[in-house]
Amino acid sequence: MPQRPLPPLKALRAFEATARLLSLTKAANELCVTEPAVSQQVKQLETYLRRPLFIRRARSLELTPAGELLLPVLSDSLDRISELTTSIRNGTVRQTLRVQMTPHLSARWVLPRLGRFIAQLPHIELATRHSYEQVDYIKPEVDIALAWDDHTWRKAKAEPLMHLGYLPMCSPKLLKKGLDPIDLLKGNTLLQERDTTLWADWLKAADLPAPEFRKTVVFDNYDVTVSAAVQAQGIAMLMYPMFTDLIERGDLVLPFGTATYVPITLYLLYPESSLARDEVRLFRDWITQEVAADERLKALER
């Protein structure tokens, strides 16, 4: 393996303390060295990087753009080294895996399987981050992500994990016998998520003209959209077969069946180099096995 091109580690530690505290004096006290020593080490790092990391004013320090990029990555790395080495010394080593996913995926699919994860991989601490936002690869806050867009995490490997389909669902209370699809849509409220074209995409796939809906209600949260559909507030475009339990219980029905849907894919995203870490590789293998074992997901297999 080729040697890693790393700057002097003492210089990195001096920069991290100075940048975090924005003070040479405080950094020197924390590191138990003299202030000139810290200043010299910071300048050594700047020489190595060939650019300044601080804007030096008379009585204050300010990070340059390069310093702002370096600080969060370096702080995160030092924190993780500190946590791991402390655990090793105390004989309490547990690997923490930080996973990002959307709230509804976590609640409806991952959470029911969490017990099996804990039983199979008891040495891995799972720390979930629920968000619809892109993963920031410059400020790493997660190790692996489950996302509905393969571009959610730039510069990451994207593995298709499961294929689902958006199609109309509603409470059985809204159905009327003998009503054709267009009349059913005309007579009800359309429920949709913000910034989506799902209804237009589904109507096109179903080769149906766009009807004039009685009303359109837009939500910024997927779980609220599901709740509104269950409460007979309108017809919603929801992921199938993610809600088969609600369908089997009679809370939701599929007024147009499952033949026409708008496809959507869940991706597993991670930096390829992270597979060298046991916890990332084991989580990837575990969730892939869980998807393969879920017979419901084969309903829309393409």
N, C-alpha and C positions, 0 to 999 in steps of 0.2 A: 504494500500500500504506500503511495507517495506521501511524503511528509506534508502535513497541513501548513499552509502559509499563514501563520498567526503572528500578530504583533506581540511585543513583550507583554507577558501576563501582568507584571507589576504595573506597567503603564496603563493597561486596561482597567485594573482595579483602582488606580489613582484617578483616572478619568471618571469612572462610574461614581465614585464617592463625591468628587468635585461637582459633577453634573447634577447629581441628585440633590445635593445640598446647596449648590450654587455658591460655594465658599471654599477657598483654599484652606482657610484656617480651620473650619469645621471638618473638612476632609482629613487634614493632618491629625487632628485630635482623634477622629474615629479610627484612623489607620495606625495611630501611635508612632508617627514619624514627624519630621520637621516640615514646615510649610514650604521651604525652598526645595525639599526633596519631592514633595508632591508636584510642585510647579515644574520641576525638571522632568519628571516622569510624564506629565501631560504633554509637555513640549516634545518629548521623545516620540510619543504616539502621533502627534500632529506631523512630525517629520516623516514618520513611517507612512502615514496616510497621504502626505503631500497636500494637506489642506488644513485650515484652522478649524478647531472644534468649539472655540469660545470667542465671543466678542468681549474684549477686556476693556471695561470702563474704569473710571477713577476709583469707584467704591463698589462696583458690582460686576458680576459675570452674566453673560447671556449666551445661550447655545446658538451655534450656527445651524443651518439646515442639516449639515453632515452630523453635527453633534446630536440633533434631535432624532435622527435616524438610528444612530448607534446606541443611545442611552436605553431605550426600552428593551432592545434585544439583549444587550449586555446585562441589564438588571435582572431580566427574566432568567438568563442563563446562570448567573451567580446565585440567584435565589434557589433554583432547582439543584445546583451543586451543593449548596448549603443544606437544603432539606434532605437530600439523599445521603450525604456524608454523616449528618447528624443521626439519621435512621440507622445507618450501618454501625456507627459507634455504639448506639443504644441497643442494637440487636432487634430493631423493630422495622425492618425494611418492608415498605409497601410501595408499589409502583402506582403513581397517579396518572390517569389518562383523562385528558380534557376533551370532551366531545361536544360539538355544536350540532343542534338540530332544531327544527321548528317545534313550537309547543304542541300542536295537535298530533304530530308524528310521535313525539315523546309520550304523550298521554294515551294515545289510542293503540300504538303498536309496540313501542319499546318498553314502556312501564309494565305491561302484563308479562313480559319475558325477563324482567329484571331479576327475579328470584333464581332463574336458571343461570343467569350470568354470574351472580354472586356465588352460587354453588359450584360452578365450573371453574371460576377464576377468582378465588377468595383473596388472592394476594394483590389484586388490582383495585385501586380506589377509583371509582368512576365519578368524575366531576362534570356535570352537564351544563351547557350554556345554551339557553333557549333564545333564539333570535331568527329574524327573517333577513338580517343584513348579510352582506358579503363578509367573508373571513378576510381579515387584513393580514396579508403575508409579510408586511413590514413590521407590524407589531403583533407577533404571534401570541394569541390568547387561547388557541386550541391546538390539539394534536391531530385530530381527525374530524371530519364533518359529514353529516348526512344532509344532502341538499337536493332540491328539485331542479337545479340548474347546474350543468357541468362547468359553468363559468363562475360559479359562486366564489370559488377560491382560485384565484389566478396562480399560475405556475405550480399547479398541483396535478397529480395523477387522478383521473376520474374513472371510476369503475361503475357501470350500470348495476344497480342492486335489485330494483324491482320495477315492474311496469304496471301502471294503473291507468284508469281512464276516467275522465270527467264525464258525467251524464246527469240528466235531470232526476232529482229526488224530491219527494214532498210527503206530507202527512196524508194518510188515507182519507182523512176528513175532507180533503179538497177534491177528491175524485167524484165525478158524476157519470153514471152509466150512459153509454152511447155517445159520449162527447169525443169528437175527433181531436187530434193533437193541436191543430191551430186554434180551435175553439177553447180547448183547455188552457192554452197559454194566454189567449186573449182575456179569459175570465179571471185570471189570477195575477198576483204580484210576482214580479221577477226579483229574485234575491241574487246578488252577485258580490264578489269581492272587488275591492278597489283596484284600479289599474289592470283589469283583466279583460280579455276579449272572448272569454269562454262561451258565452251564449251565442255570439255571432259565429264562432268556430263550430259549435255543435249544430246550429241551424244549417250551416253550409254543408257539414258532413251528412246531415239527415236529408239534405235536398229539400228543405222547407223554406218558404218565404218568411221574412222577418215580420211577425205580427205586431200589432200595436198593443203593448201590454197595458193593463189597467194602471199599474204603477211600478216603478223600479226603486228598490231599496239597496243602497250600496253600503257594505260593511268593510272595515279595515282589519277585521280579525276573522280567520277561518272558523274558529270554534263558535263564534257568535252566529255566523251564517248557518252552521249546522243546527244550533239551538233554535234559530228562527224557523227553519224548515220543520223540525220536530214539533214546534208549537203551532204549526199550520198558518204561519205568517205569509207563506208564498212557496214558489217552486225554486229550489236552489240547484246549482251545478256543483255536485260533490264527487269526491273520488270513490270509485268502485274498484275492487270490493272491500275497501277499508271499513265500510259501515254495514257489513252483513249482519252484525249482531242487532243493530237497530231495525234492519229489515225483517229479520227473523222474529223479533219481538213485536213487530207491527207498528213501530213508531214511524217508519219511513216506507215508502213504496217506490217502485220504478215505473212511472206511468208510461214510458216509451220503451221499456225493456232494456237490454244491454247490447243490442246489435250495433248501435251507433254511439260512439264516444269520442272524446278528444284525448289522445294519448298523452301521458305524462310519465317521466322516468325519475326515479330516485337514484341519486348517485352517492357513492362513497368517495370522499375526496381526502387526499393526504399527500404530503411531499413524499416522493418515491424513496428518498433516503431514509425516511422515518421507519420503514419496514425493518430496519436493523434493530429497532427497539422492540423488545419482547411484547410489551403491553399493546403497542399499536398492531403488531402482526396478529396477536392472539384475539384482539377485539375484532379485527377484520375477518378472521377465520370464523369466530363465533357468530357474528351477525350474518355472514354469508350462509352458514348452516341453518340459522333460524329462518331466513327467507326461503331457502330450499324446502324446509319442512312445513311451511305454511301453505296448505292445500288451497286456501281461498285465493291466493295470489295467482293461481293458474287459470282462474276463470276468464281472464282476458289475455291469456298467453298468445303472443304473436309469432 
